[in-house]
């Protein structure tokens, strides 16, 4: 009967609450650490596929007068003005010839 006494039950519940309150900050810190690691991994993955990372490796993106990316020589005309976006800065360029025939590179050169 003593175990059923409201005072005893209240003391047990208070003890349980104190234990949970003590564990909560550690659990939150652990969860926050995991979330930070996951965010860092996602940011790294995003950086790998970023067009800015590609530009940083020495590539450029050619844009027409409307800001659309040029993917094929056939999208241009001789004399057309384009903008070349680089890793650092931009260039205004003009198409001399669009060489529509495919260019092959020899691995032996």
DSSP file (Angstrom, degrees, kcal/mol; ACC not computed):
  #  RESIDUE AA STRUCTURE BP1 BP2  ACC     N-H-->O    O-->H-N    N-H-->O    O-->H-N    TCO  KAPPA ALPHA  PHI   PSI    X-CA   Y-CA   Z-CA
    1    1 A X    >         0   0    0      0, 0.0     3,-0.6     0, 0.0     4,-0.4   0.000 360.0 360.0 360.0 -30.6    0.0    0.0    0.0
    2    2 A X  G >   +     0   0    0      1,-0.2     3,-0.9     2,-0.2     6,-0.2   0.849 360.0  57.4 -65.0 -32.6    2.9    2.3    0.7
    3    3 A X  G 3  S+     0   0    0      1,-0.2    -1,-0.2     5,-0.1     0, 0.0   0.768 105.7  51.3 -68.1 -24.3    4.0    2.0   -3.0
    4    4 A X  G <  S+     0   0    0     -3,-0.6    -1,-0.2     4,-0.1    -2,-0.2   0.489  80.8 120.6 -89.4  -4.3    0.5    3.3   -4.0
    5    5 A X    <>  -     0   0    0     -3,-0.9     4,-2.5    -4,-0.4     3,-0.4  -0.395  68.3-131.7 -63.5 132.9    0.7    6.3   -1.8
    6    6 A X  H  > S+     0   0    0      1,-0.2     4,-2.6     2,-0.2     5,-0.2   0.839 106.6  55.2 -56.7 -35.4    0.4    9.5   -3.9
    7    7 A X  H  > S+     0   0    0      2,-0.2     4,-2.1     1,-0.2    -1,-0.2   0.905 109.7  46.2 -64.9 -40.6    3.4   11.0   -2.1
    8    8 A X  H  > S+     0   0    0     -3,-0.4     4,-2.4    -6,-0.2    -2,-0.2   0.922 113.5  48.4 -67.0 -45.5    5.6    8.0   -3.1
    9    9 A X  H  X S+     0   0    0     -4,-2.5     4,-2.5     1,-0.2    -2,-0.2   0.901 111.3  51.0 -62.5 -39.9    4.3    8.1   -6.7
   10   10 A X  H  X S+     0   0    0     -4,-2.6     4,-2.5    -5,-0.2    -1,-0.2   0.900 109.1  50.5 -63.4 -41.3    5.0   11.8   -6.8
   11   11 A X  H  X S+     0   0    0     -4,-2.1     4,-2.3     2,-0.2    -2,-0.2   0.909 111.4  48.3 -63.7 -42.0    8.5   11.3   -5.6
   12   12 A X  H  X S+     0   0    0     -4,-2.4     4,-2.4     2,-0.2    -2,-0.2   0.913 112.9  47.7 -64.5 -42.7    9.2    8.6   -8.2
   13   13 A X  H  X S+     0   0    0     -4,-2.5     4,-2.5     2,-0.2    -2,-0.2   0.887 111.6  50.2 -65.8 -38.2    7.8   10.8  -10.9
   14   14 A X  H  X S+     0   0    0     -4,-2.5     4,-2.4     2,-0.2    -2,-0.2   0.896 110.6  50.1 -65.5 -39.9    9.9   13.8   -9.7
   15   15 A X  H  X S+     0   0    0     -4,-2.3     4,-2.0     2,-0.2    -2,-0.2   0.908 111.8  47.9 -64.3 -41.9   13.0   11.5   -9.7
   16   16 A X  H  X S+     0   0    0     -4,-2.4     4,-2.4     2,-0.2    -2,-0.2   0.917 111.2  50.8 -64.6 -42.9   12.2   10.4  -13.2
   17   17 A X  H  X S+     0   0    0     -4,-2.5     4,-2.7     1,-0.2    -2,-0.2   0.903 108.7  51.7 -61.4 -42.4   11.6   13.9  -14.4
   18   18 A X  H  X S+     0   0    0     -4,-2.4     4,-1.7     2,-0.2    -1,-0.2   0.899 110.0  49.6 -61.8 -40.7   15.0   15.0  -12.9
   19   19 A X  H  X S+     0   0    0     -4,-2.0     4,-1.7     2,-0.2    -2,-0.2   0.916 112.8  46.3 -64.4 -43.3   16.7   12.2  -14.7
   20   20 A X  H  X S+     0   0    0     -4,-2.4     4,-1.9     1,-0.2    -2,-0.2   0.898 110.8  52.6 -65.9 -40.2   15.1   13.2  -18.0
   21   21 A X  H  X S+     0   0    0     -4,-2.7     4,-0.7     1,-0.2    -1,-0.2   0.835 109.4  50.5 -64.6 -32.1   15.9   16.8  -17.5
   22   22 A X  H  X S+     0   0    0     -4,-1.7     4,-0.5    -5,-0.2    -1,-0.2   0.857 113.4  44.6 -72.8 -35.6   19.5   15.9  -16.9
   23   23 A X  H  X S+     0   0    0     -4,-1.7     4,-2.4     1,-0.2     5,-0.2   0.760  96.4  77.6 -78.9 -26.0   19.7   13.8  -20.1
   24   24 A X  H  X S+     0   0    0     -4,-1.9     4,-2.7     1,-0.2     5,-0.2   0.898  91.1  49.0 -57.1 -49.7   17.9   16.4  -22.3
   25   25 A X  H  X S+     0   0    0     -4,-0.7     4,-2.4     1,-0.2    -1,-0.2   0.898 113.5  48.0 -60.1 -38.2   20.8   18.8  -22.8
   26   26 A X  H  X S+     0   0    0     -4,-0.5     4,-2.4     2,-0.2    -1,-0.2   0.915 112.6  48.5 -66.3 -42.1   23.2   16.0  -23.8
   27   27 A X  H  X S+     0   0    0     -4,-2.4     4,-2.4     2,-0.2    -2,-0.2   0.902 112.6  48.2 -64.9 -40.4   20.6   14.5  -26.2
   28   28 A X  H  X S+     0   0    0     -4,-2.7     4,-2.8    -5,-0.2    -2,-0.2   0.915 111.6  49.5 -66.1 -42.6   20.0   17.9  -27.8
   29   29 A X  H  X S+     0   0    0     -4,-2.4     4,-2.4    -5,-0.2    -2,-0.2   0.906 111.6  49.4 -62.8 -41.4   23.8   18.5  -28.1
   30   30 A X  H  X S+     0   0    0     -4,-2.4     4,-2.2     2,-0.2    -2,-0.2   0.929 113.0  46.3 -62.2 -46.1   24.2   15.1  -29.7
   31   31 A X  H  X S+     0   0    0     -4,-2.4     4,-2.5     1,-0.2    -2,-0.2   0.905 112.4  50.6 -64.2 -41.9   21.3   15.7  -32.2
   32   32 A X  H  X S+     0   0    0     -4,-2.8     4,-2.3     2,-0.2    -1,-0.2   0.897 109.2  51.4 -63.3 -40.8   22.7   19.2  -33.0
   33   33 A X  H  X S+     0   0    0     -4,-2.4     4,-2.1     2,-0.2    -2,-0.2   0.913 111.2  47.9 -62.2 -43.6   26.1   17.8  -33.7
   34   34 A X  H  X S+     0   0    0     -4,-2.2     4,-2.4     1,-0.2    -2,-0.2   0.908 111.4  50.0 -64.0 -42.1   24.7   15.2  -36.0
   35   35 A X  H  X S+     0   0    0     -4,-2.5     4,-2.4     2,-0.2    -2,-0.2   0.885 109.8  51.2 -65.8 -37.9   22.6   17.8  -37.8
   36   36 A X  H  X S+     0   0    0     -4,-2.3     4,-2.5     2,-0.2    -1,-0.2   0.907 110.4  49.0 -64.4 -41.7   25.7   20.0  -38.3
   37   37 A X  H  X S+     0   0    0     -4,-2.1     4,-2.2     2,-0.2    -2,-0.2   0.911 111.9  48.4 -64.0 -41.8   27.6   17.1  -39.7
   38   38 A X  H  X S+     0   0    0     -4,-2.4     4,-2.4     2,-0.2    -2,-0.2   0.907 111.6  49.9 -64.8 -41.8   24.8   16.3  -42.1
   39   39 A X  H  X S+     0   0    0     -4,-2.4     4,-2.6     2,-0.2    -2,-0.2   0.908 110.1  50.5 -63.3 -42.1   24.6   20.0  -43.2
   40   40 A X  H  X S+     0   0    0     -4,-2.5     4,-2.2     2,-0.2    -2,-0.2   0.904 110.7  49.2 -63.0 -41.1   28.3   20.1  -43.8
   41   41 A X  H  X S+     0   0    0     -4,-2.2     4,-2.2     2,-0.2    -2,-0.2   0.908 112.5  47.5 -65.2 -41.9   28.2   17.0  -45.9
   42   42 A X  H  X S+     0   0    0     -4,-2.4     4,-2.5     2,-0.2    -2,-0.2   0.895 110.9  51.1 -66.3 -39.9   25.3   18.4  -47.9
   43   43 A X  H  X S+     0   0    0     -4,-2.6     4,-2.2     2,-0.2    -2,-0.2   0.893 110.2  50.2 -63.7 -39.0   27.0   21.7  -48.4
   44   44 A X  H  X S+     0   0    0     -4,-2.2     4,-1.8     2,-0.2    -2,-0.2   0.919 110.8  48.9 -64.9 -43.4   30.1   19.9  -49.6
   45   45 A X  H  X S+     0   0    0     -4,-2.2     4,-1.1     1,-0.2    -2,-0.2   0.902 111.5  49.9 -62.1 -41.2   28.0   17.9  -52.1
   46   46 A X  H  X S+     0   0    0     -4,-2.5     4,-0.5     1,-0.2     3,-0.4   0.893 107.6  54.0 -64.8 -39.9   26.4   21.0  -53.3
   47   47 A X  H >< S+     0   0    0     -4,-2.2     3,-0.8     1,-0.2     6,-0.2   0.867 102.4  58.9 -62.2 -36.4   29.8   22.7  -53.8
   48   48 A X  H 3< S+     0   0    0     -4,-1.8    -1,-0.2     1,-0.2    -2,-0.2   0.834 113.1  36.8 -64.0 -32.5   31.0   19.8  -55.9
   49   49 A X  H 3< S+     0   0    0     -4,-1.1    -1,-0.2    -3,-0.4    -2,-0.2   0.364  89.4 122.9-101.3   4.7   28.2   20.3  -58.5
   50   50 A X    XX  -     0   0    0     -3,-0.8     4,-1.6    -4,-0.5     3,-0.5  -0.442  62.7-138.6 -68.7 134.2   28.1   24.1  -58.3
   51   51 A X  H 3> S+     0   0    0      1,-0.2     4,-2.3     2,-0.2     5,-0.2   0.841 106.1  60.1 -58.7 -31.7   28.7   25.9  -61.6
   52   52 A X  H 3> S+     0   0    0      1,-0.2     4,-2.0     2,-0.2    -1,-0.2   0.859 101.4  52.2 -66.1 -34.0   30.9   28.3  -59.6
   53   53 A X  H <> S+     0   0    0     -3,-0.5     4,-0.8    -6,-0.2    -1,-0.2   0.885 108.4  51.6 -67.0 -37.6   33.2   25.4  -58.7
   54   54 A X  H ><>S+     0   0    0     -4,-1.6     5,-1.4     1,-0.2     3,-0.9   0.919 109.5  49.2 -63.1 -44.1   33.4   24.5  -62.3
   55   55 A X  H ><5S+     0   0    0     -4,-2.3     3,-1.9     1,-0.2    32,-0.7   0.882 105.1  59.0 -62.5 -37.7   34.4   28.1  -63.2
   56   56 A X  H 3<5S+     0   0    0     -4,-2.0    -1,-0.2     1,-0.3    -2,-0.2   0.720  97.4  61.1 -64.5 -21.1   37.0   28.0  -60.4
   57   57 A X  T <<5S-     0   0    0     -3,-0.9    -1,-0.3    -4,-0.8    -2,-0.2   0.387 131.1 -89.2 -87.3   3.9   38.7   25.0  -62.2
   58   58 A X  T < 5S+     0   0    0     -3,-1.9    -3,-0.2     1,-0.3    -2,-0.2   0.472  87.8 123.5 106.9   2.6   39.3   27.2  -65.2
   59   59 A X      < -     0   0    0     -5,-1.4    -1,-0.3    27,-0.0    28,-0.3  -0.423  43.5-150.3 -87.5 168.9   36.2   26.7  -67.3
   60   60 A X        -     0   0    0     26,-0.1     2,-0.5    -2,-0.1    26,-0.2  -0.930   8.4-136.0-134.7 162.6   33.9   29.4  -68.5
   61   61 A X  E     -A   85   0A   0     24,-2.0    24,-3.3    -2,-0.3     2,-0.4  -0.986  17.2-145.9-119.2 125.2   30.2   29.7  -69.3
   62   62 A X  E     -A   84   0A   0     -2,-0.5     8,-2.8     8,-0.4     2,-0.4  -0.777  17.1-168.1 -91.3 132.8   29.2   31.6  -72.5
   63   63 A X  E     -AB  83  69A   0     20,-2.8    20,-2.4    -2,-0.4     6,-0.2  -0.952  13.1-136.4-122.2 139.4   26.0   33.5  -72.3
   64   64 A X    >   -     0   0    0      4,-2.6     3,-1.9    -2,-0.4    18,-0.1  -0.171  46.8 -81.6 -80.1-175.4   24.0   35.1  -75.1
   65   65 A X  T 3  S+     0   0    0      1,-0.3    -1,-0.1    16,-0.3    17,-0.1   0.694 132.4  51.0 -65.2 -18.9   22.5   38.6  -74.9
   66   66 A X  T 3  S-     0   0    0      2,-0.1    -1,-0.3     0, 0.0    -3,-0.0   0.419 121.4-105.3 -95.6   0.3   19.5   37.2  -72.9
   67   67 A X  S <  S+     0   0    0     -3,-1.9     2,-0.3     1,-0.3    -2,-0.1   0.577  72.1 144.3  88.2   9.9   21.7   35.4  -70.4
   68   68 A X        -     0   0    0      1,-0.1    -4,-2.6    -5,-0.0    -1,-0.3  -0.639  54.7-109.9 -83.5 140.5   21.1   31.9  -71.8
   69   69 A X  B     -B   63   0A   0     -2,-0.3     2,-0.6    -6,-0.2    -6,-0.2  -0.446  23.4-132.0 -69.9 137.9   24.0   29.5  -71.7
   70   70 A X        +     0   0    0     -8,-2.8    -8,-0.4    -2,-0.2     3,-0.1  -0.833  34.5 164.1 -91.3 120.3   25.5   28.6  -75.1
   71   71 A X        +     0   0    0     -2,-0.6     2,-0.3     1,-0.2    -1,-0.1   0.591  61.9  37.5-110.8 -18.0   25.9   24.8  -75.3
   72   72 A X  S >  S-     0   0    0      1,-0.1     3,-1.8     0, 0.0    -1,-0.2  -0.988  71.8-128.8-138.6 144.7   26.5   24.3  -79.0
   73   73 A X  G >  S+     0   0    0     -2,-0.3     3,-2.0     1,-0.3    27,-0.1   0.827 107.5  68.8 -58.9 -30.7   28.3   26.3  -81.6
   74   74 A X  G 3  S+     0   0    0      1,-0.3    -1,-0.3    26,-0.1    26,-0.1   0.644  85.4  69.4 -65.5 -13.6   25.1   26.1  -83.7
   75   75 A X  G <  S+     0   0    0     -3,-1.8    -1,-0.3    23,-0.1     2,-0.3   0.500  96.8  67.3 -79.6  -3.1   23.5   28.5  -81.2
   76   76 A X    <   -     0   0    0     -3,-2.0     2,-0.3    -4,-0.1    22,-0.1  -0.730  64.4-151.6-118.7 164.6   25.8   31.3  -82.4
   77   77 A X    >   -     0   0    0     -2,-0.3     3,-2.4    20,-0.1    18,-0.3  -0.977  39.1 -92.1-129.8 144.5   26.3   33.4  -85.5
   78   78 A X  T 3  S+     0   0    0     -2,-0.3    18,-0.2     1,-0.3     3,-0.1  -0.323 116.0  24.8 -54.0 135.9   29.5   35.0  -86.7
   79   79 A X  T 3  S+     0   0    0     16,-3.8    -1,-0.3     1,-0.3    17,-0.1   0.240  89.6 138.3  90.7 -12.5   29.7   38.5  -85.3
   80   80 A X    <   -     0   0    0     -3,-2.4    15,-2.7    15,-0.1     2,-0.4  -0.391  50.7-130.2 -68.4 140.5   27.4   37.7  -82.4
   81   81 A X  E     + C   0  94A   0     13,-0.2     2,-0.3    -3,-0.1   -16,-0.3  -0.773  30.7 176.6 -93.3 136.0   28.4   39.2  -79.0
   82   82 A X  E     - C   0  93A   0     11,-3.1    11,-2.9    -2,-0.4     2,-0.5  -0.853  26.4-128.1-129.8 165.7   28.6   36.9  -76.0
   83   83 A X  E     -AC  63  92A   0    -20,-2.4   -20,-2.8    -2,-0.3     2,-0.6  -0.981  16.4-151.4-117.3 129.3   29.6   37.2  -72.4
   84   84 A X  E     -AC  62  91A   0      7,-3.2     7,-2.2    -2,-0.5     2,-0.6  -0.895   7.8-153.1-102.1 118.0   32.1   34.7  -70.9
   85   85 A X  E     -AC  61  90A   0    -24,-3.3   -24,-2.0    -2,-0.6     5,-0.2  -0.812  20.1-175.2 -91.3 124.2   31.6   34.1  -67.2
   86   86 A X        -     0   0    0      3,-2.7     3,-0.4    -2,-0.6   -30,-0.1  -0.532  44.0 -94.7-110.8 176.4   34.9   33.1  -65.6
   87   87 A X  S    S+     0   0    0    -32,-0.7     2,-0.4   -28,-0.3   -31,-0.2   0.874 122.7  22.1 -58.9 -36.8   35.8   32.0  -62.1
   88   88 A X  S    S-     0   0    0    -33,-0.2    -1,-0.3     1,-0.1     2,-0.1  -0.872 128.7 -22.4-134.2 100.7   36.7   35.6  -61.4
   89   89 A X        -     0   0    0     -3,-0.4    -3,-2.7    -2,-0.4     2,-0.3  -0.365  69.6 -92.0  99.4-176.2   35.1   38.2  -63.6
   90   90 A X  E     -C   85   0A   0     -5,-0.2     2,-0.4    -2,-0.1    -5,-0.2  -0.933  21.8-148.9-138.0 158.5   33.5   38.3  -67.0
   91   91 A X  E     -C   84   0A   0     -7,-2.2    -7,-3.2    -2,-0.3     2,-0.6  -0.979  13.9-136.1-128.5 142.7   34.6   39.0  -70.6
   92   92 A X  E     +C   83   0A   0     -2,-0.4     2,-0.3    -9,-0.2    -9,-0.2  -0.891  36.7 179.0 -92.7 126.3   32.7   40.5  -73.5
   93   93 A X  E     -C   82   0A   0    -11,-2.9   -11,-3.1    -2,-0.6     2,-0.4  -0.865  22.3-144.7-128.7 160.6   33.5   38.3  -76.6
   94   94 A X  E     -C   81   0A   0     -2,-0.3     2,-0.4   -13,-0.2   -13,-0.2  -0.989  24.1-119.0-127.5 136.6   32.5   38.3  -80.3
   95   95 A X        +     0   0    0    -15,-2.7   -16,-3.8    -2,-0.4     3,-0.1  -0.609  27.6 178.3 -75.6 122.4   32.1   35.1  -82.4
   96   96 A X  S    S-     0   0    0     -2,-0.4     2,-0.3     1,-0.4    -1,-0.2   0.875  74.1 -12.8 -85.7 -48.4   34.5   35.1  -85.3
   97   97 A X        -     0   0    0    -19,-0.1    -1,-0.4   -20,-0.1   -20,-0.1  -0.980  53.5-146.2-152.8 144.4   33.4   31.7  -86.7
   98   98 A X        -     0   0    0     -2,-0.3   -22,-0.1    -3,-0.1   -23,-0.1   0.406  24.9-147.9-100.3   5.2   31.3   29.0  -85.1
   99   99 A X        -     0   0    0      1,-0.2   -26,-0.1   -25,-0.0   -25,-0.1   0.821  15.3-172.2  34.9  70.2   33.1   26.0  -86.7
  100  100 A X        +     0   0    0    -27,-0.1     2,-0.2     2,-0.1    -1,-0.2   0.696  56.3  94.6 -69.1 -18.7   30.0   23.8  -86.9
  101  101 A X  S    S-     0   0    0      1,-0.1     2,-0.0     0, 0.0     0, 0.0  -0.548  91.5-101.5 -71.4 138.7   32.1   20.8  -88.0
  102  102 A X        -     0   0    0     -2,-0.2     2,-0.5     1,-0.1    -1,-0.1  -0.318  31.2-136.7 -63.2 142.7   33.0   18.6  -85.0
  103  103 A X        -     0   0    0     -4,-0.1     2,-0.4    -3,-0.1    -1,-0.1  -0.870  16.8-161.1-100.3 129.2   36.5   19.0  -83.6
  104  104 A X        -     0   0    0     -2,-0.5     2,-0.5     2,-0.0     0, 0.0  -0.905   5.1-149.0-111.7 141.8   38.3   15.9  -82.7
  105  105 A X        -     0   0    0     -2,-0.4     2,-0.4     2,-0.0    -2,-0.0  -0.910  12.2-134.2-109.8 133.8   41.3   15.8  -80.4
  106  106 A X    >   -     0   0    0     -2,-0.5     3,-0.7     1,-0.1    -2,-0.0  -0.702   1.8-148.8 -86.2 135.5   44.1   13.3  -80.8
  107  107 A X  T 3  S+     0   0    0     -2,-0.4    -1,-0.1     1,-0.2    -2,-0.0   0.608  97.1  61.2 -75.5 -11.3   45.3   11.7  -77.6
  108  108 A X  T 3         0   0    0      1,-0.2    -1,-0.2     0, 0.0    -2,-0.0   0.569 360.0 360.0 -92.9  -9.7   48.7   11.4  -79.2
  109  109 A X    <         0   0    0     -3,-0.7    -1,-0.2     0, 0.0    -2,-0.1   0.484 360.0 360.0 -76.2 360.0   49.3   15.1  -79.6
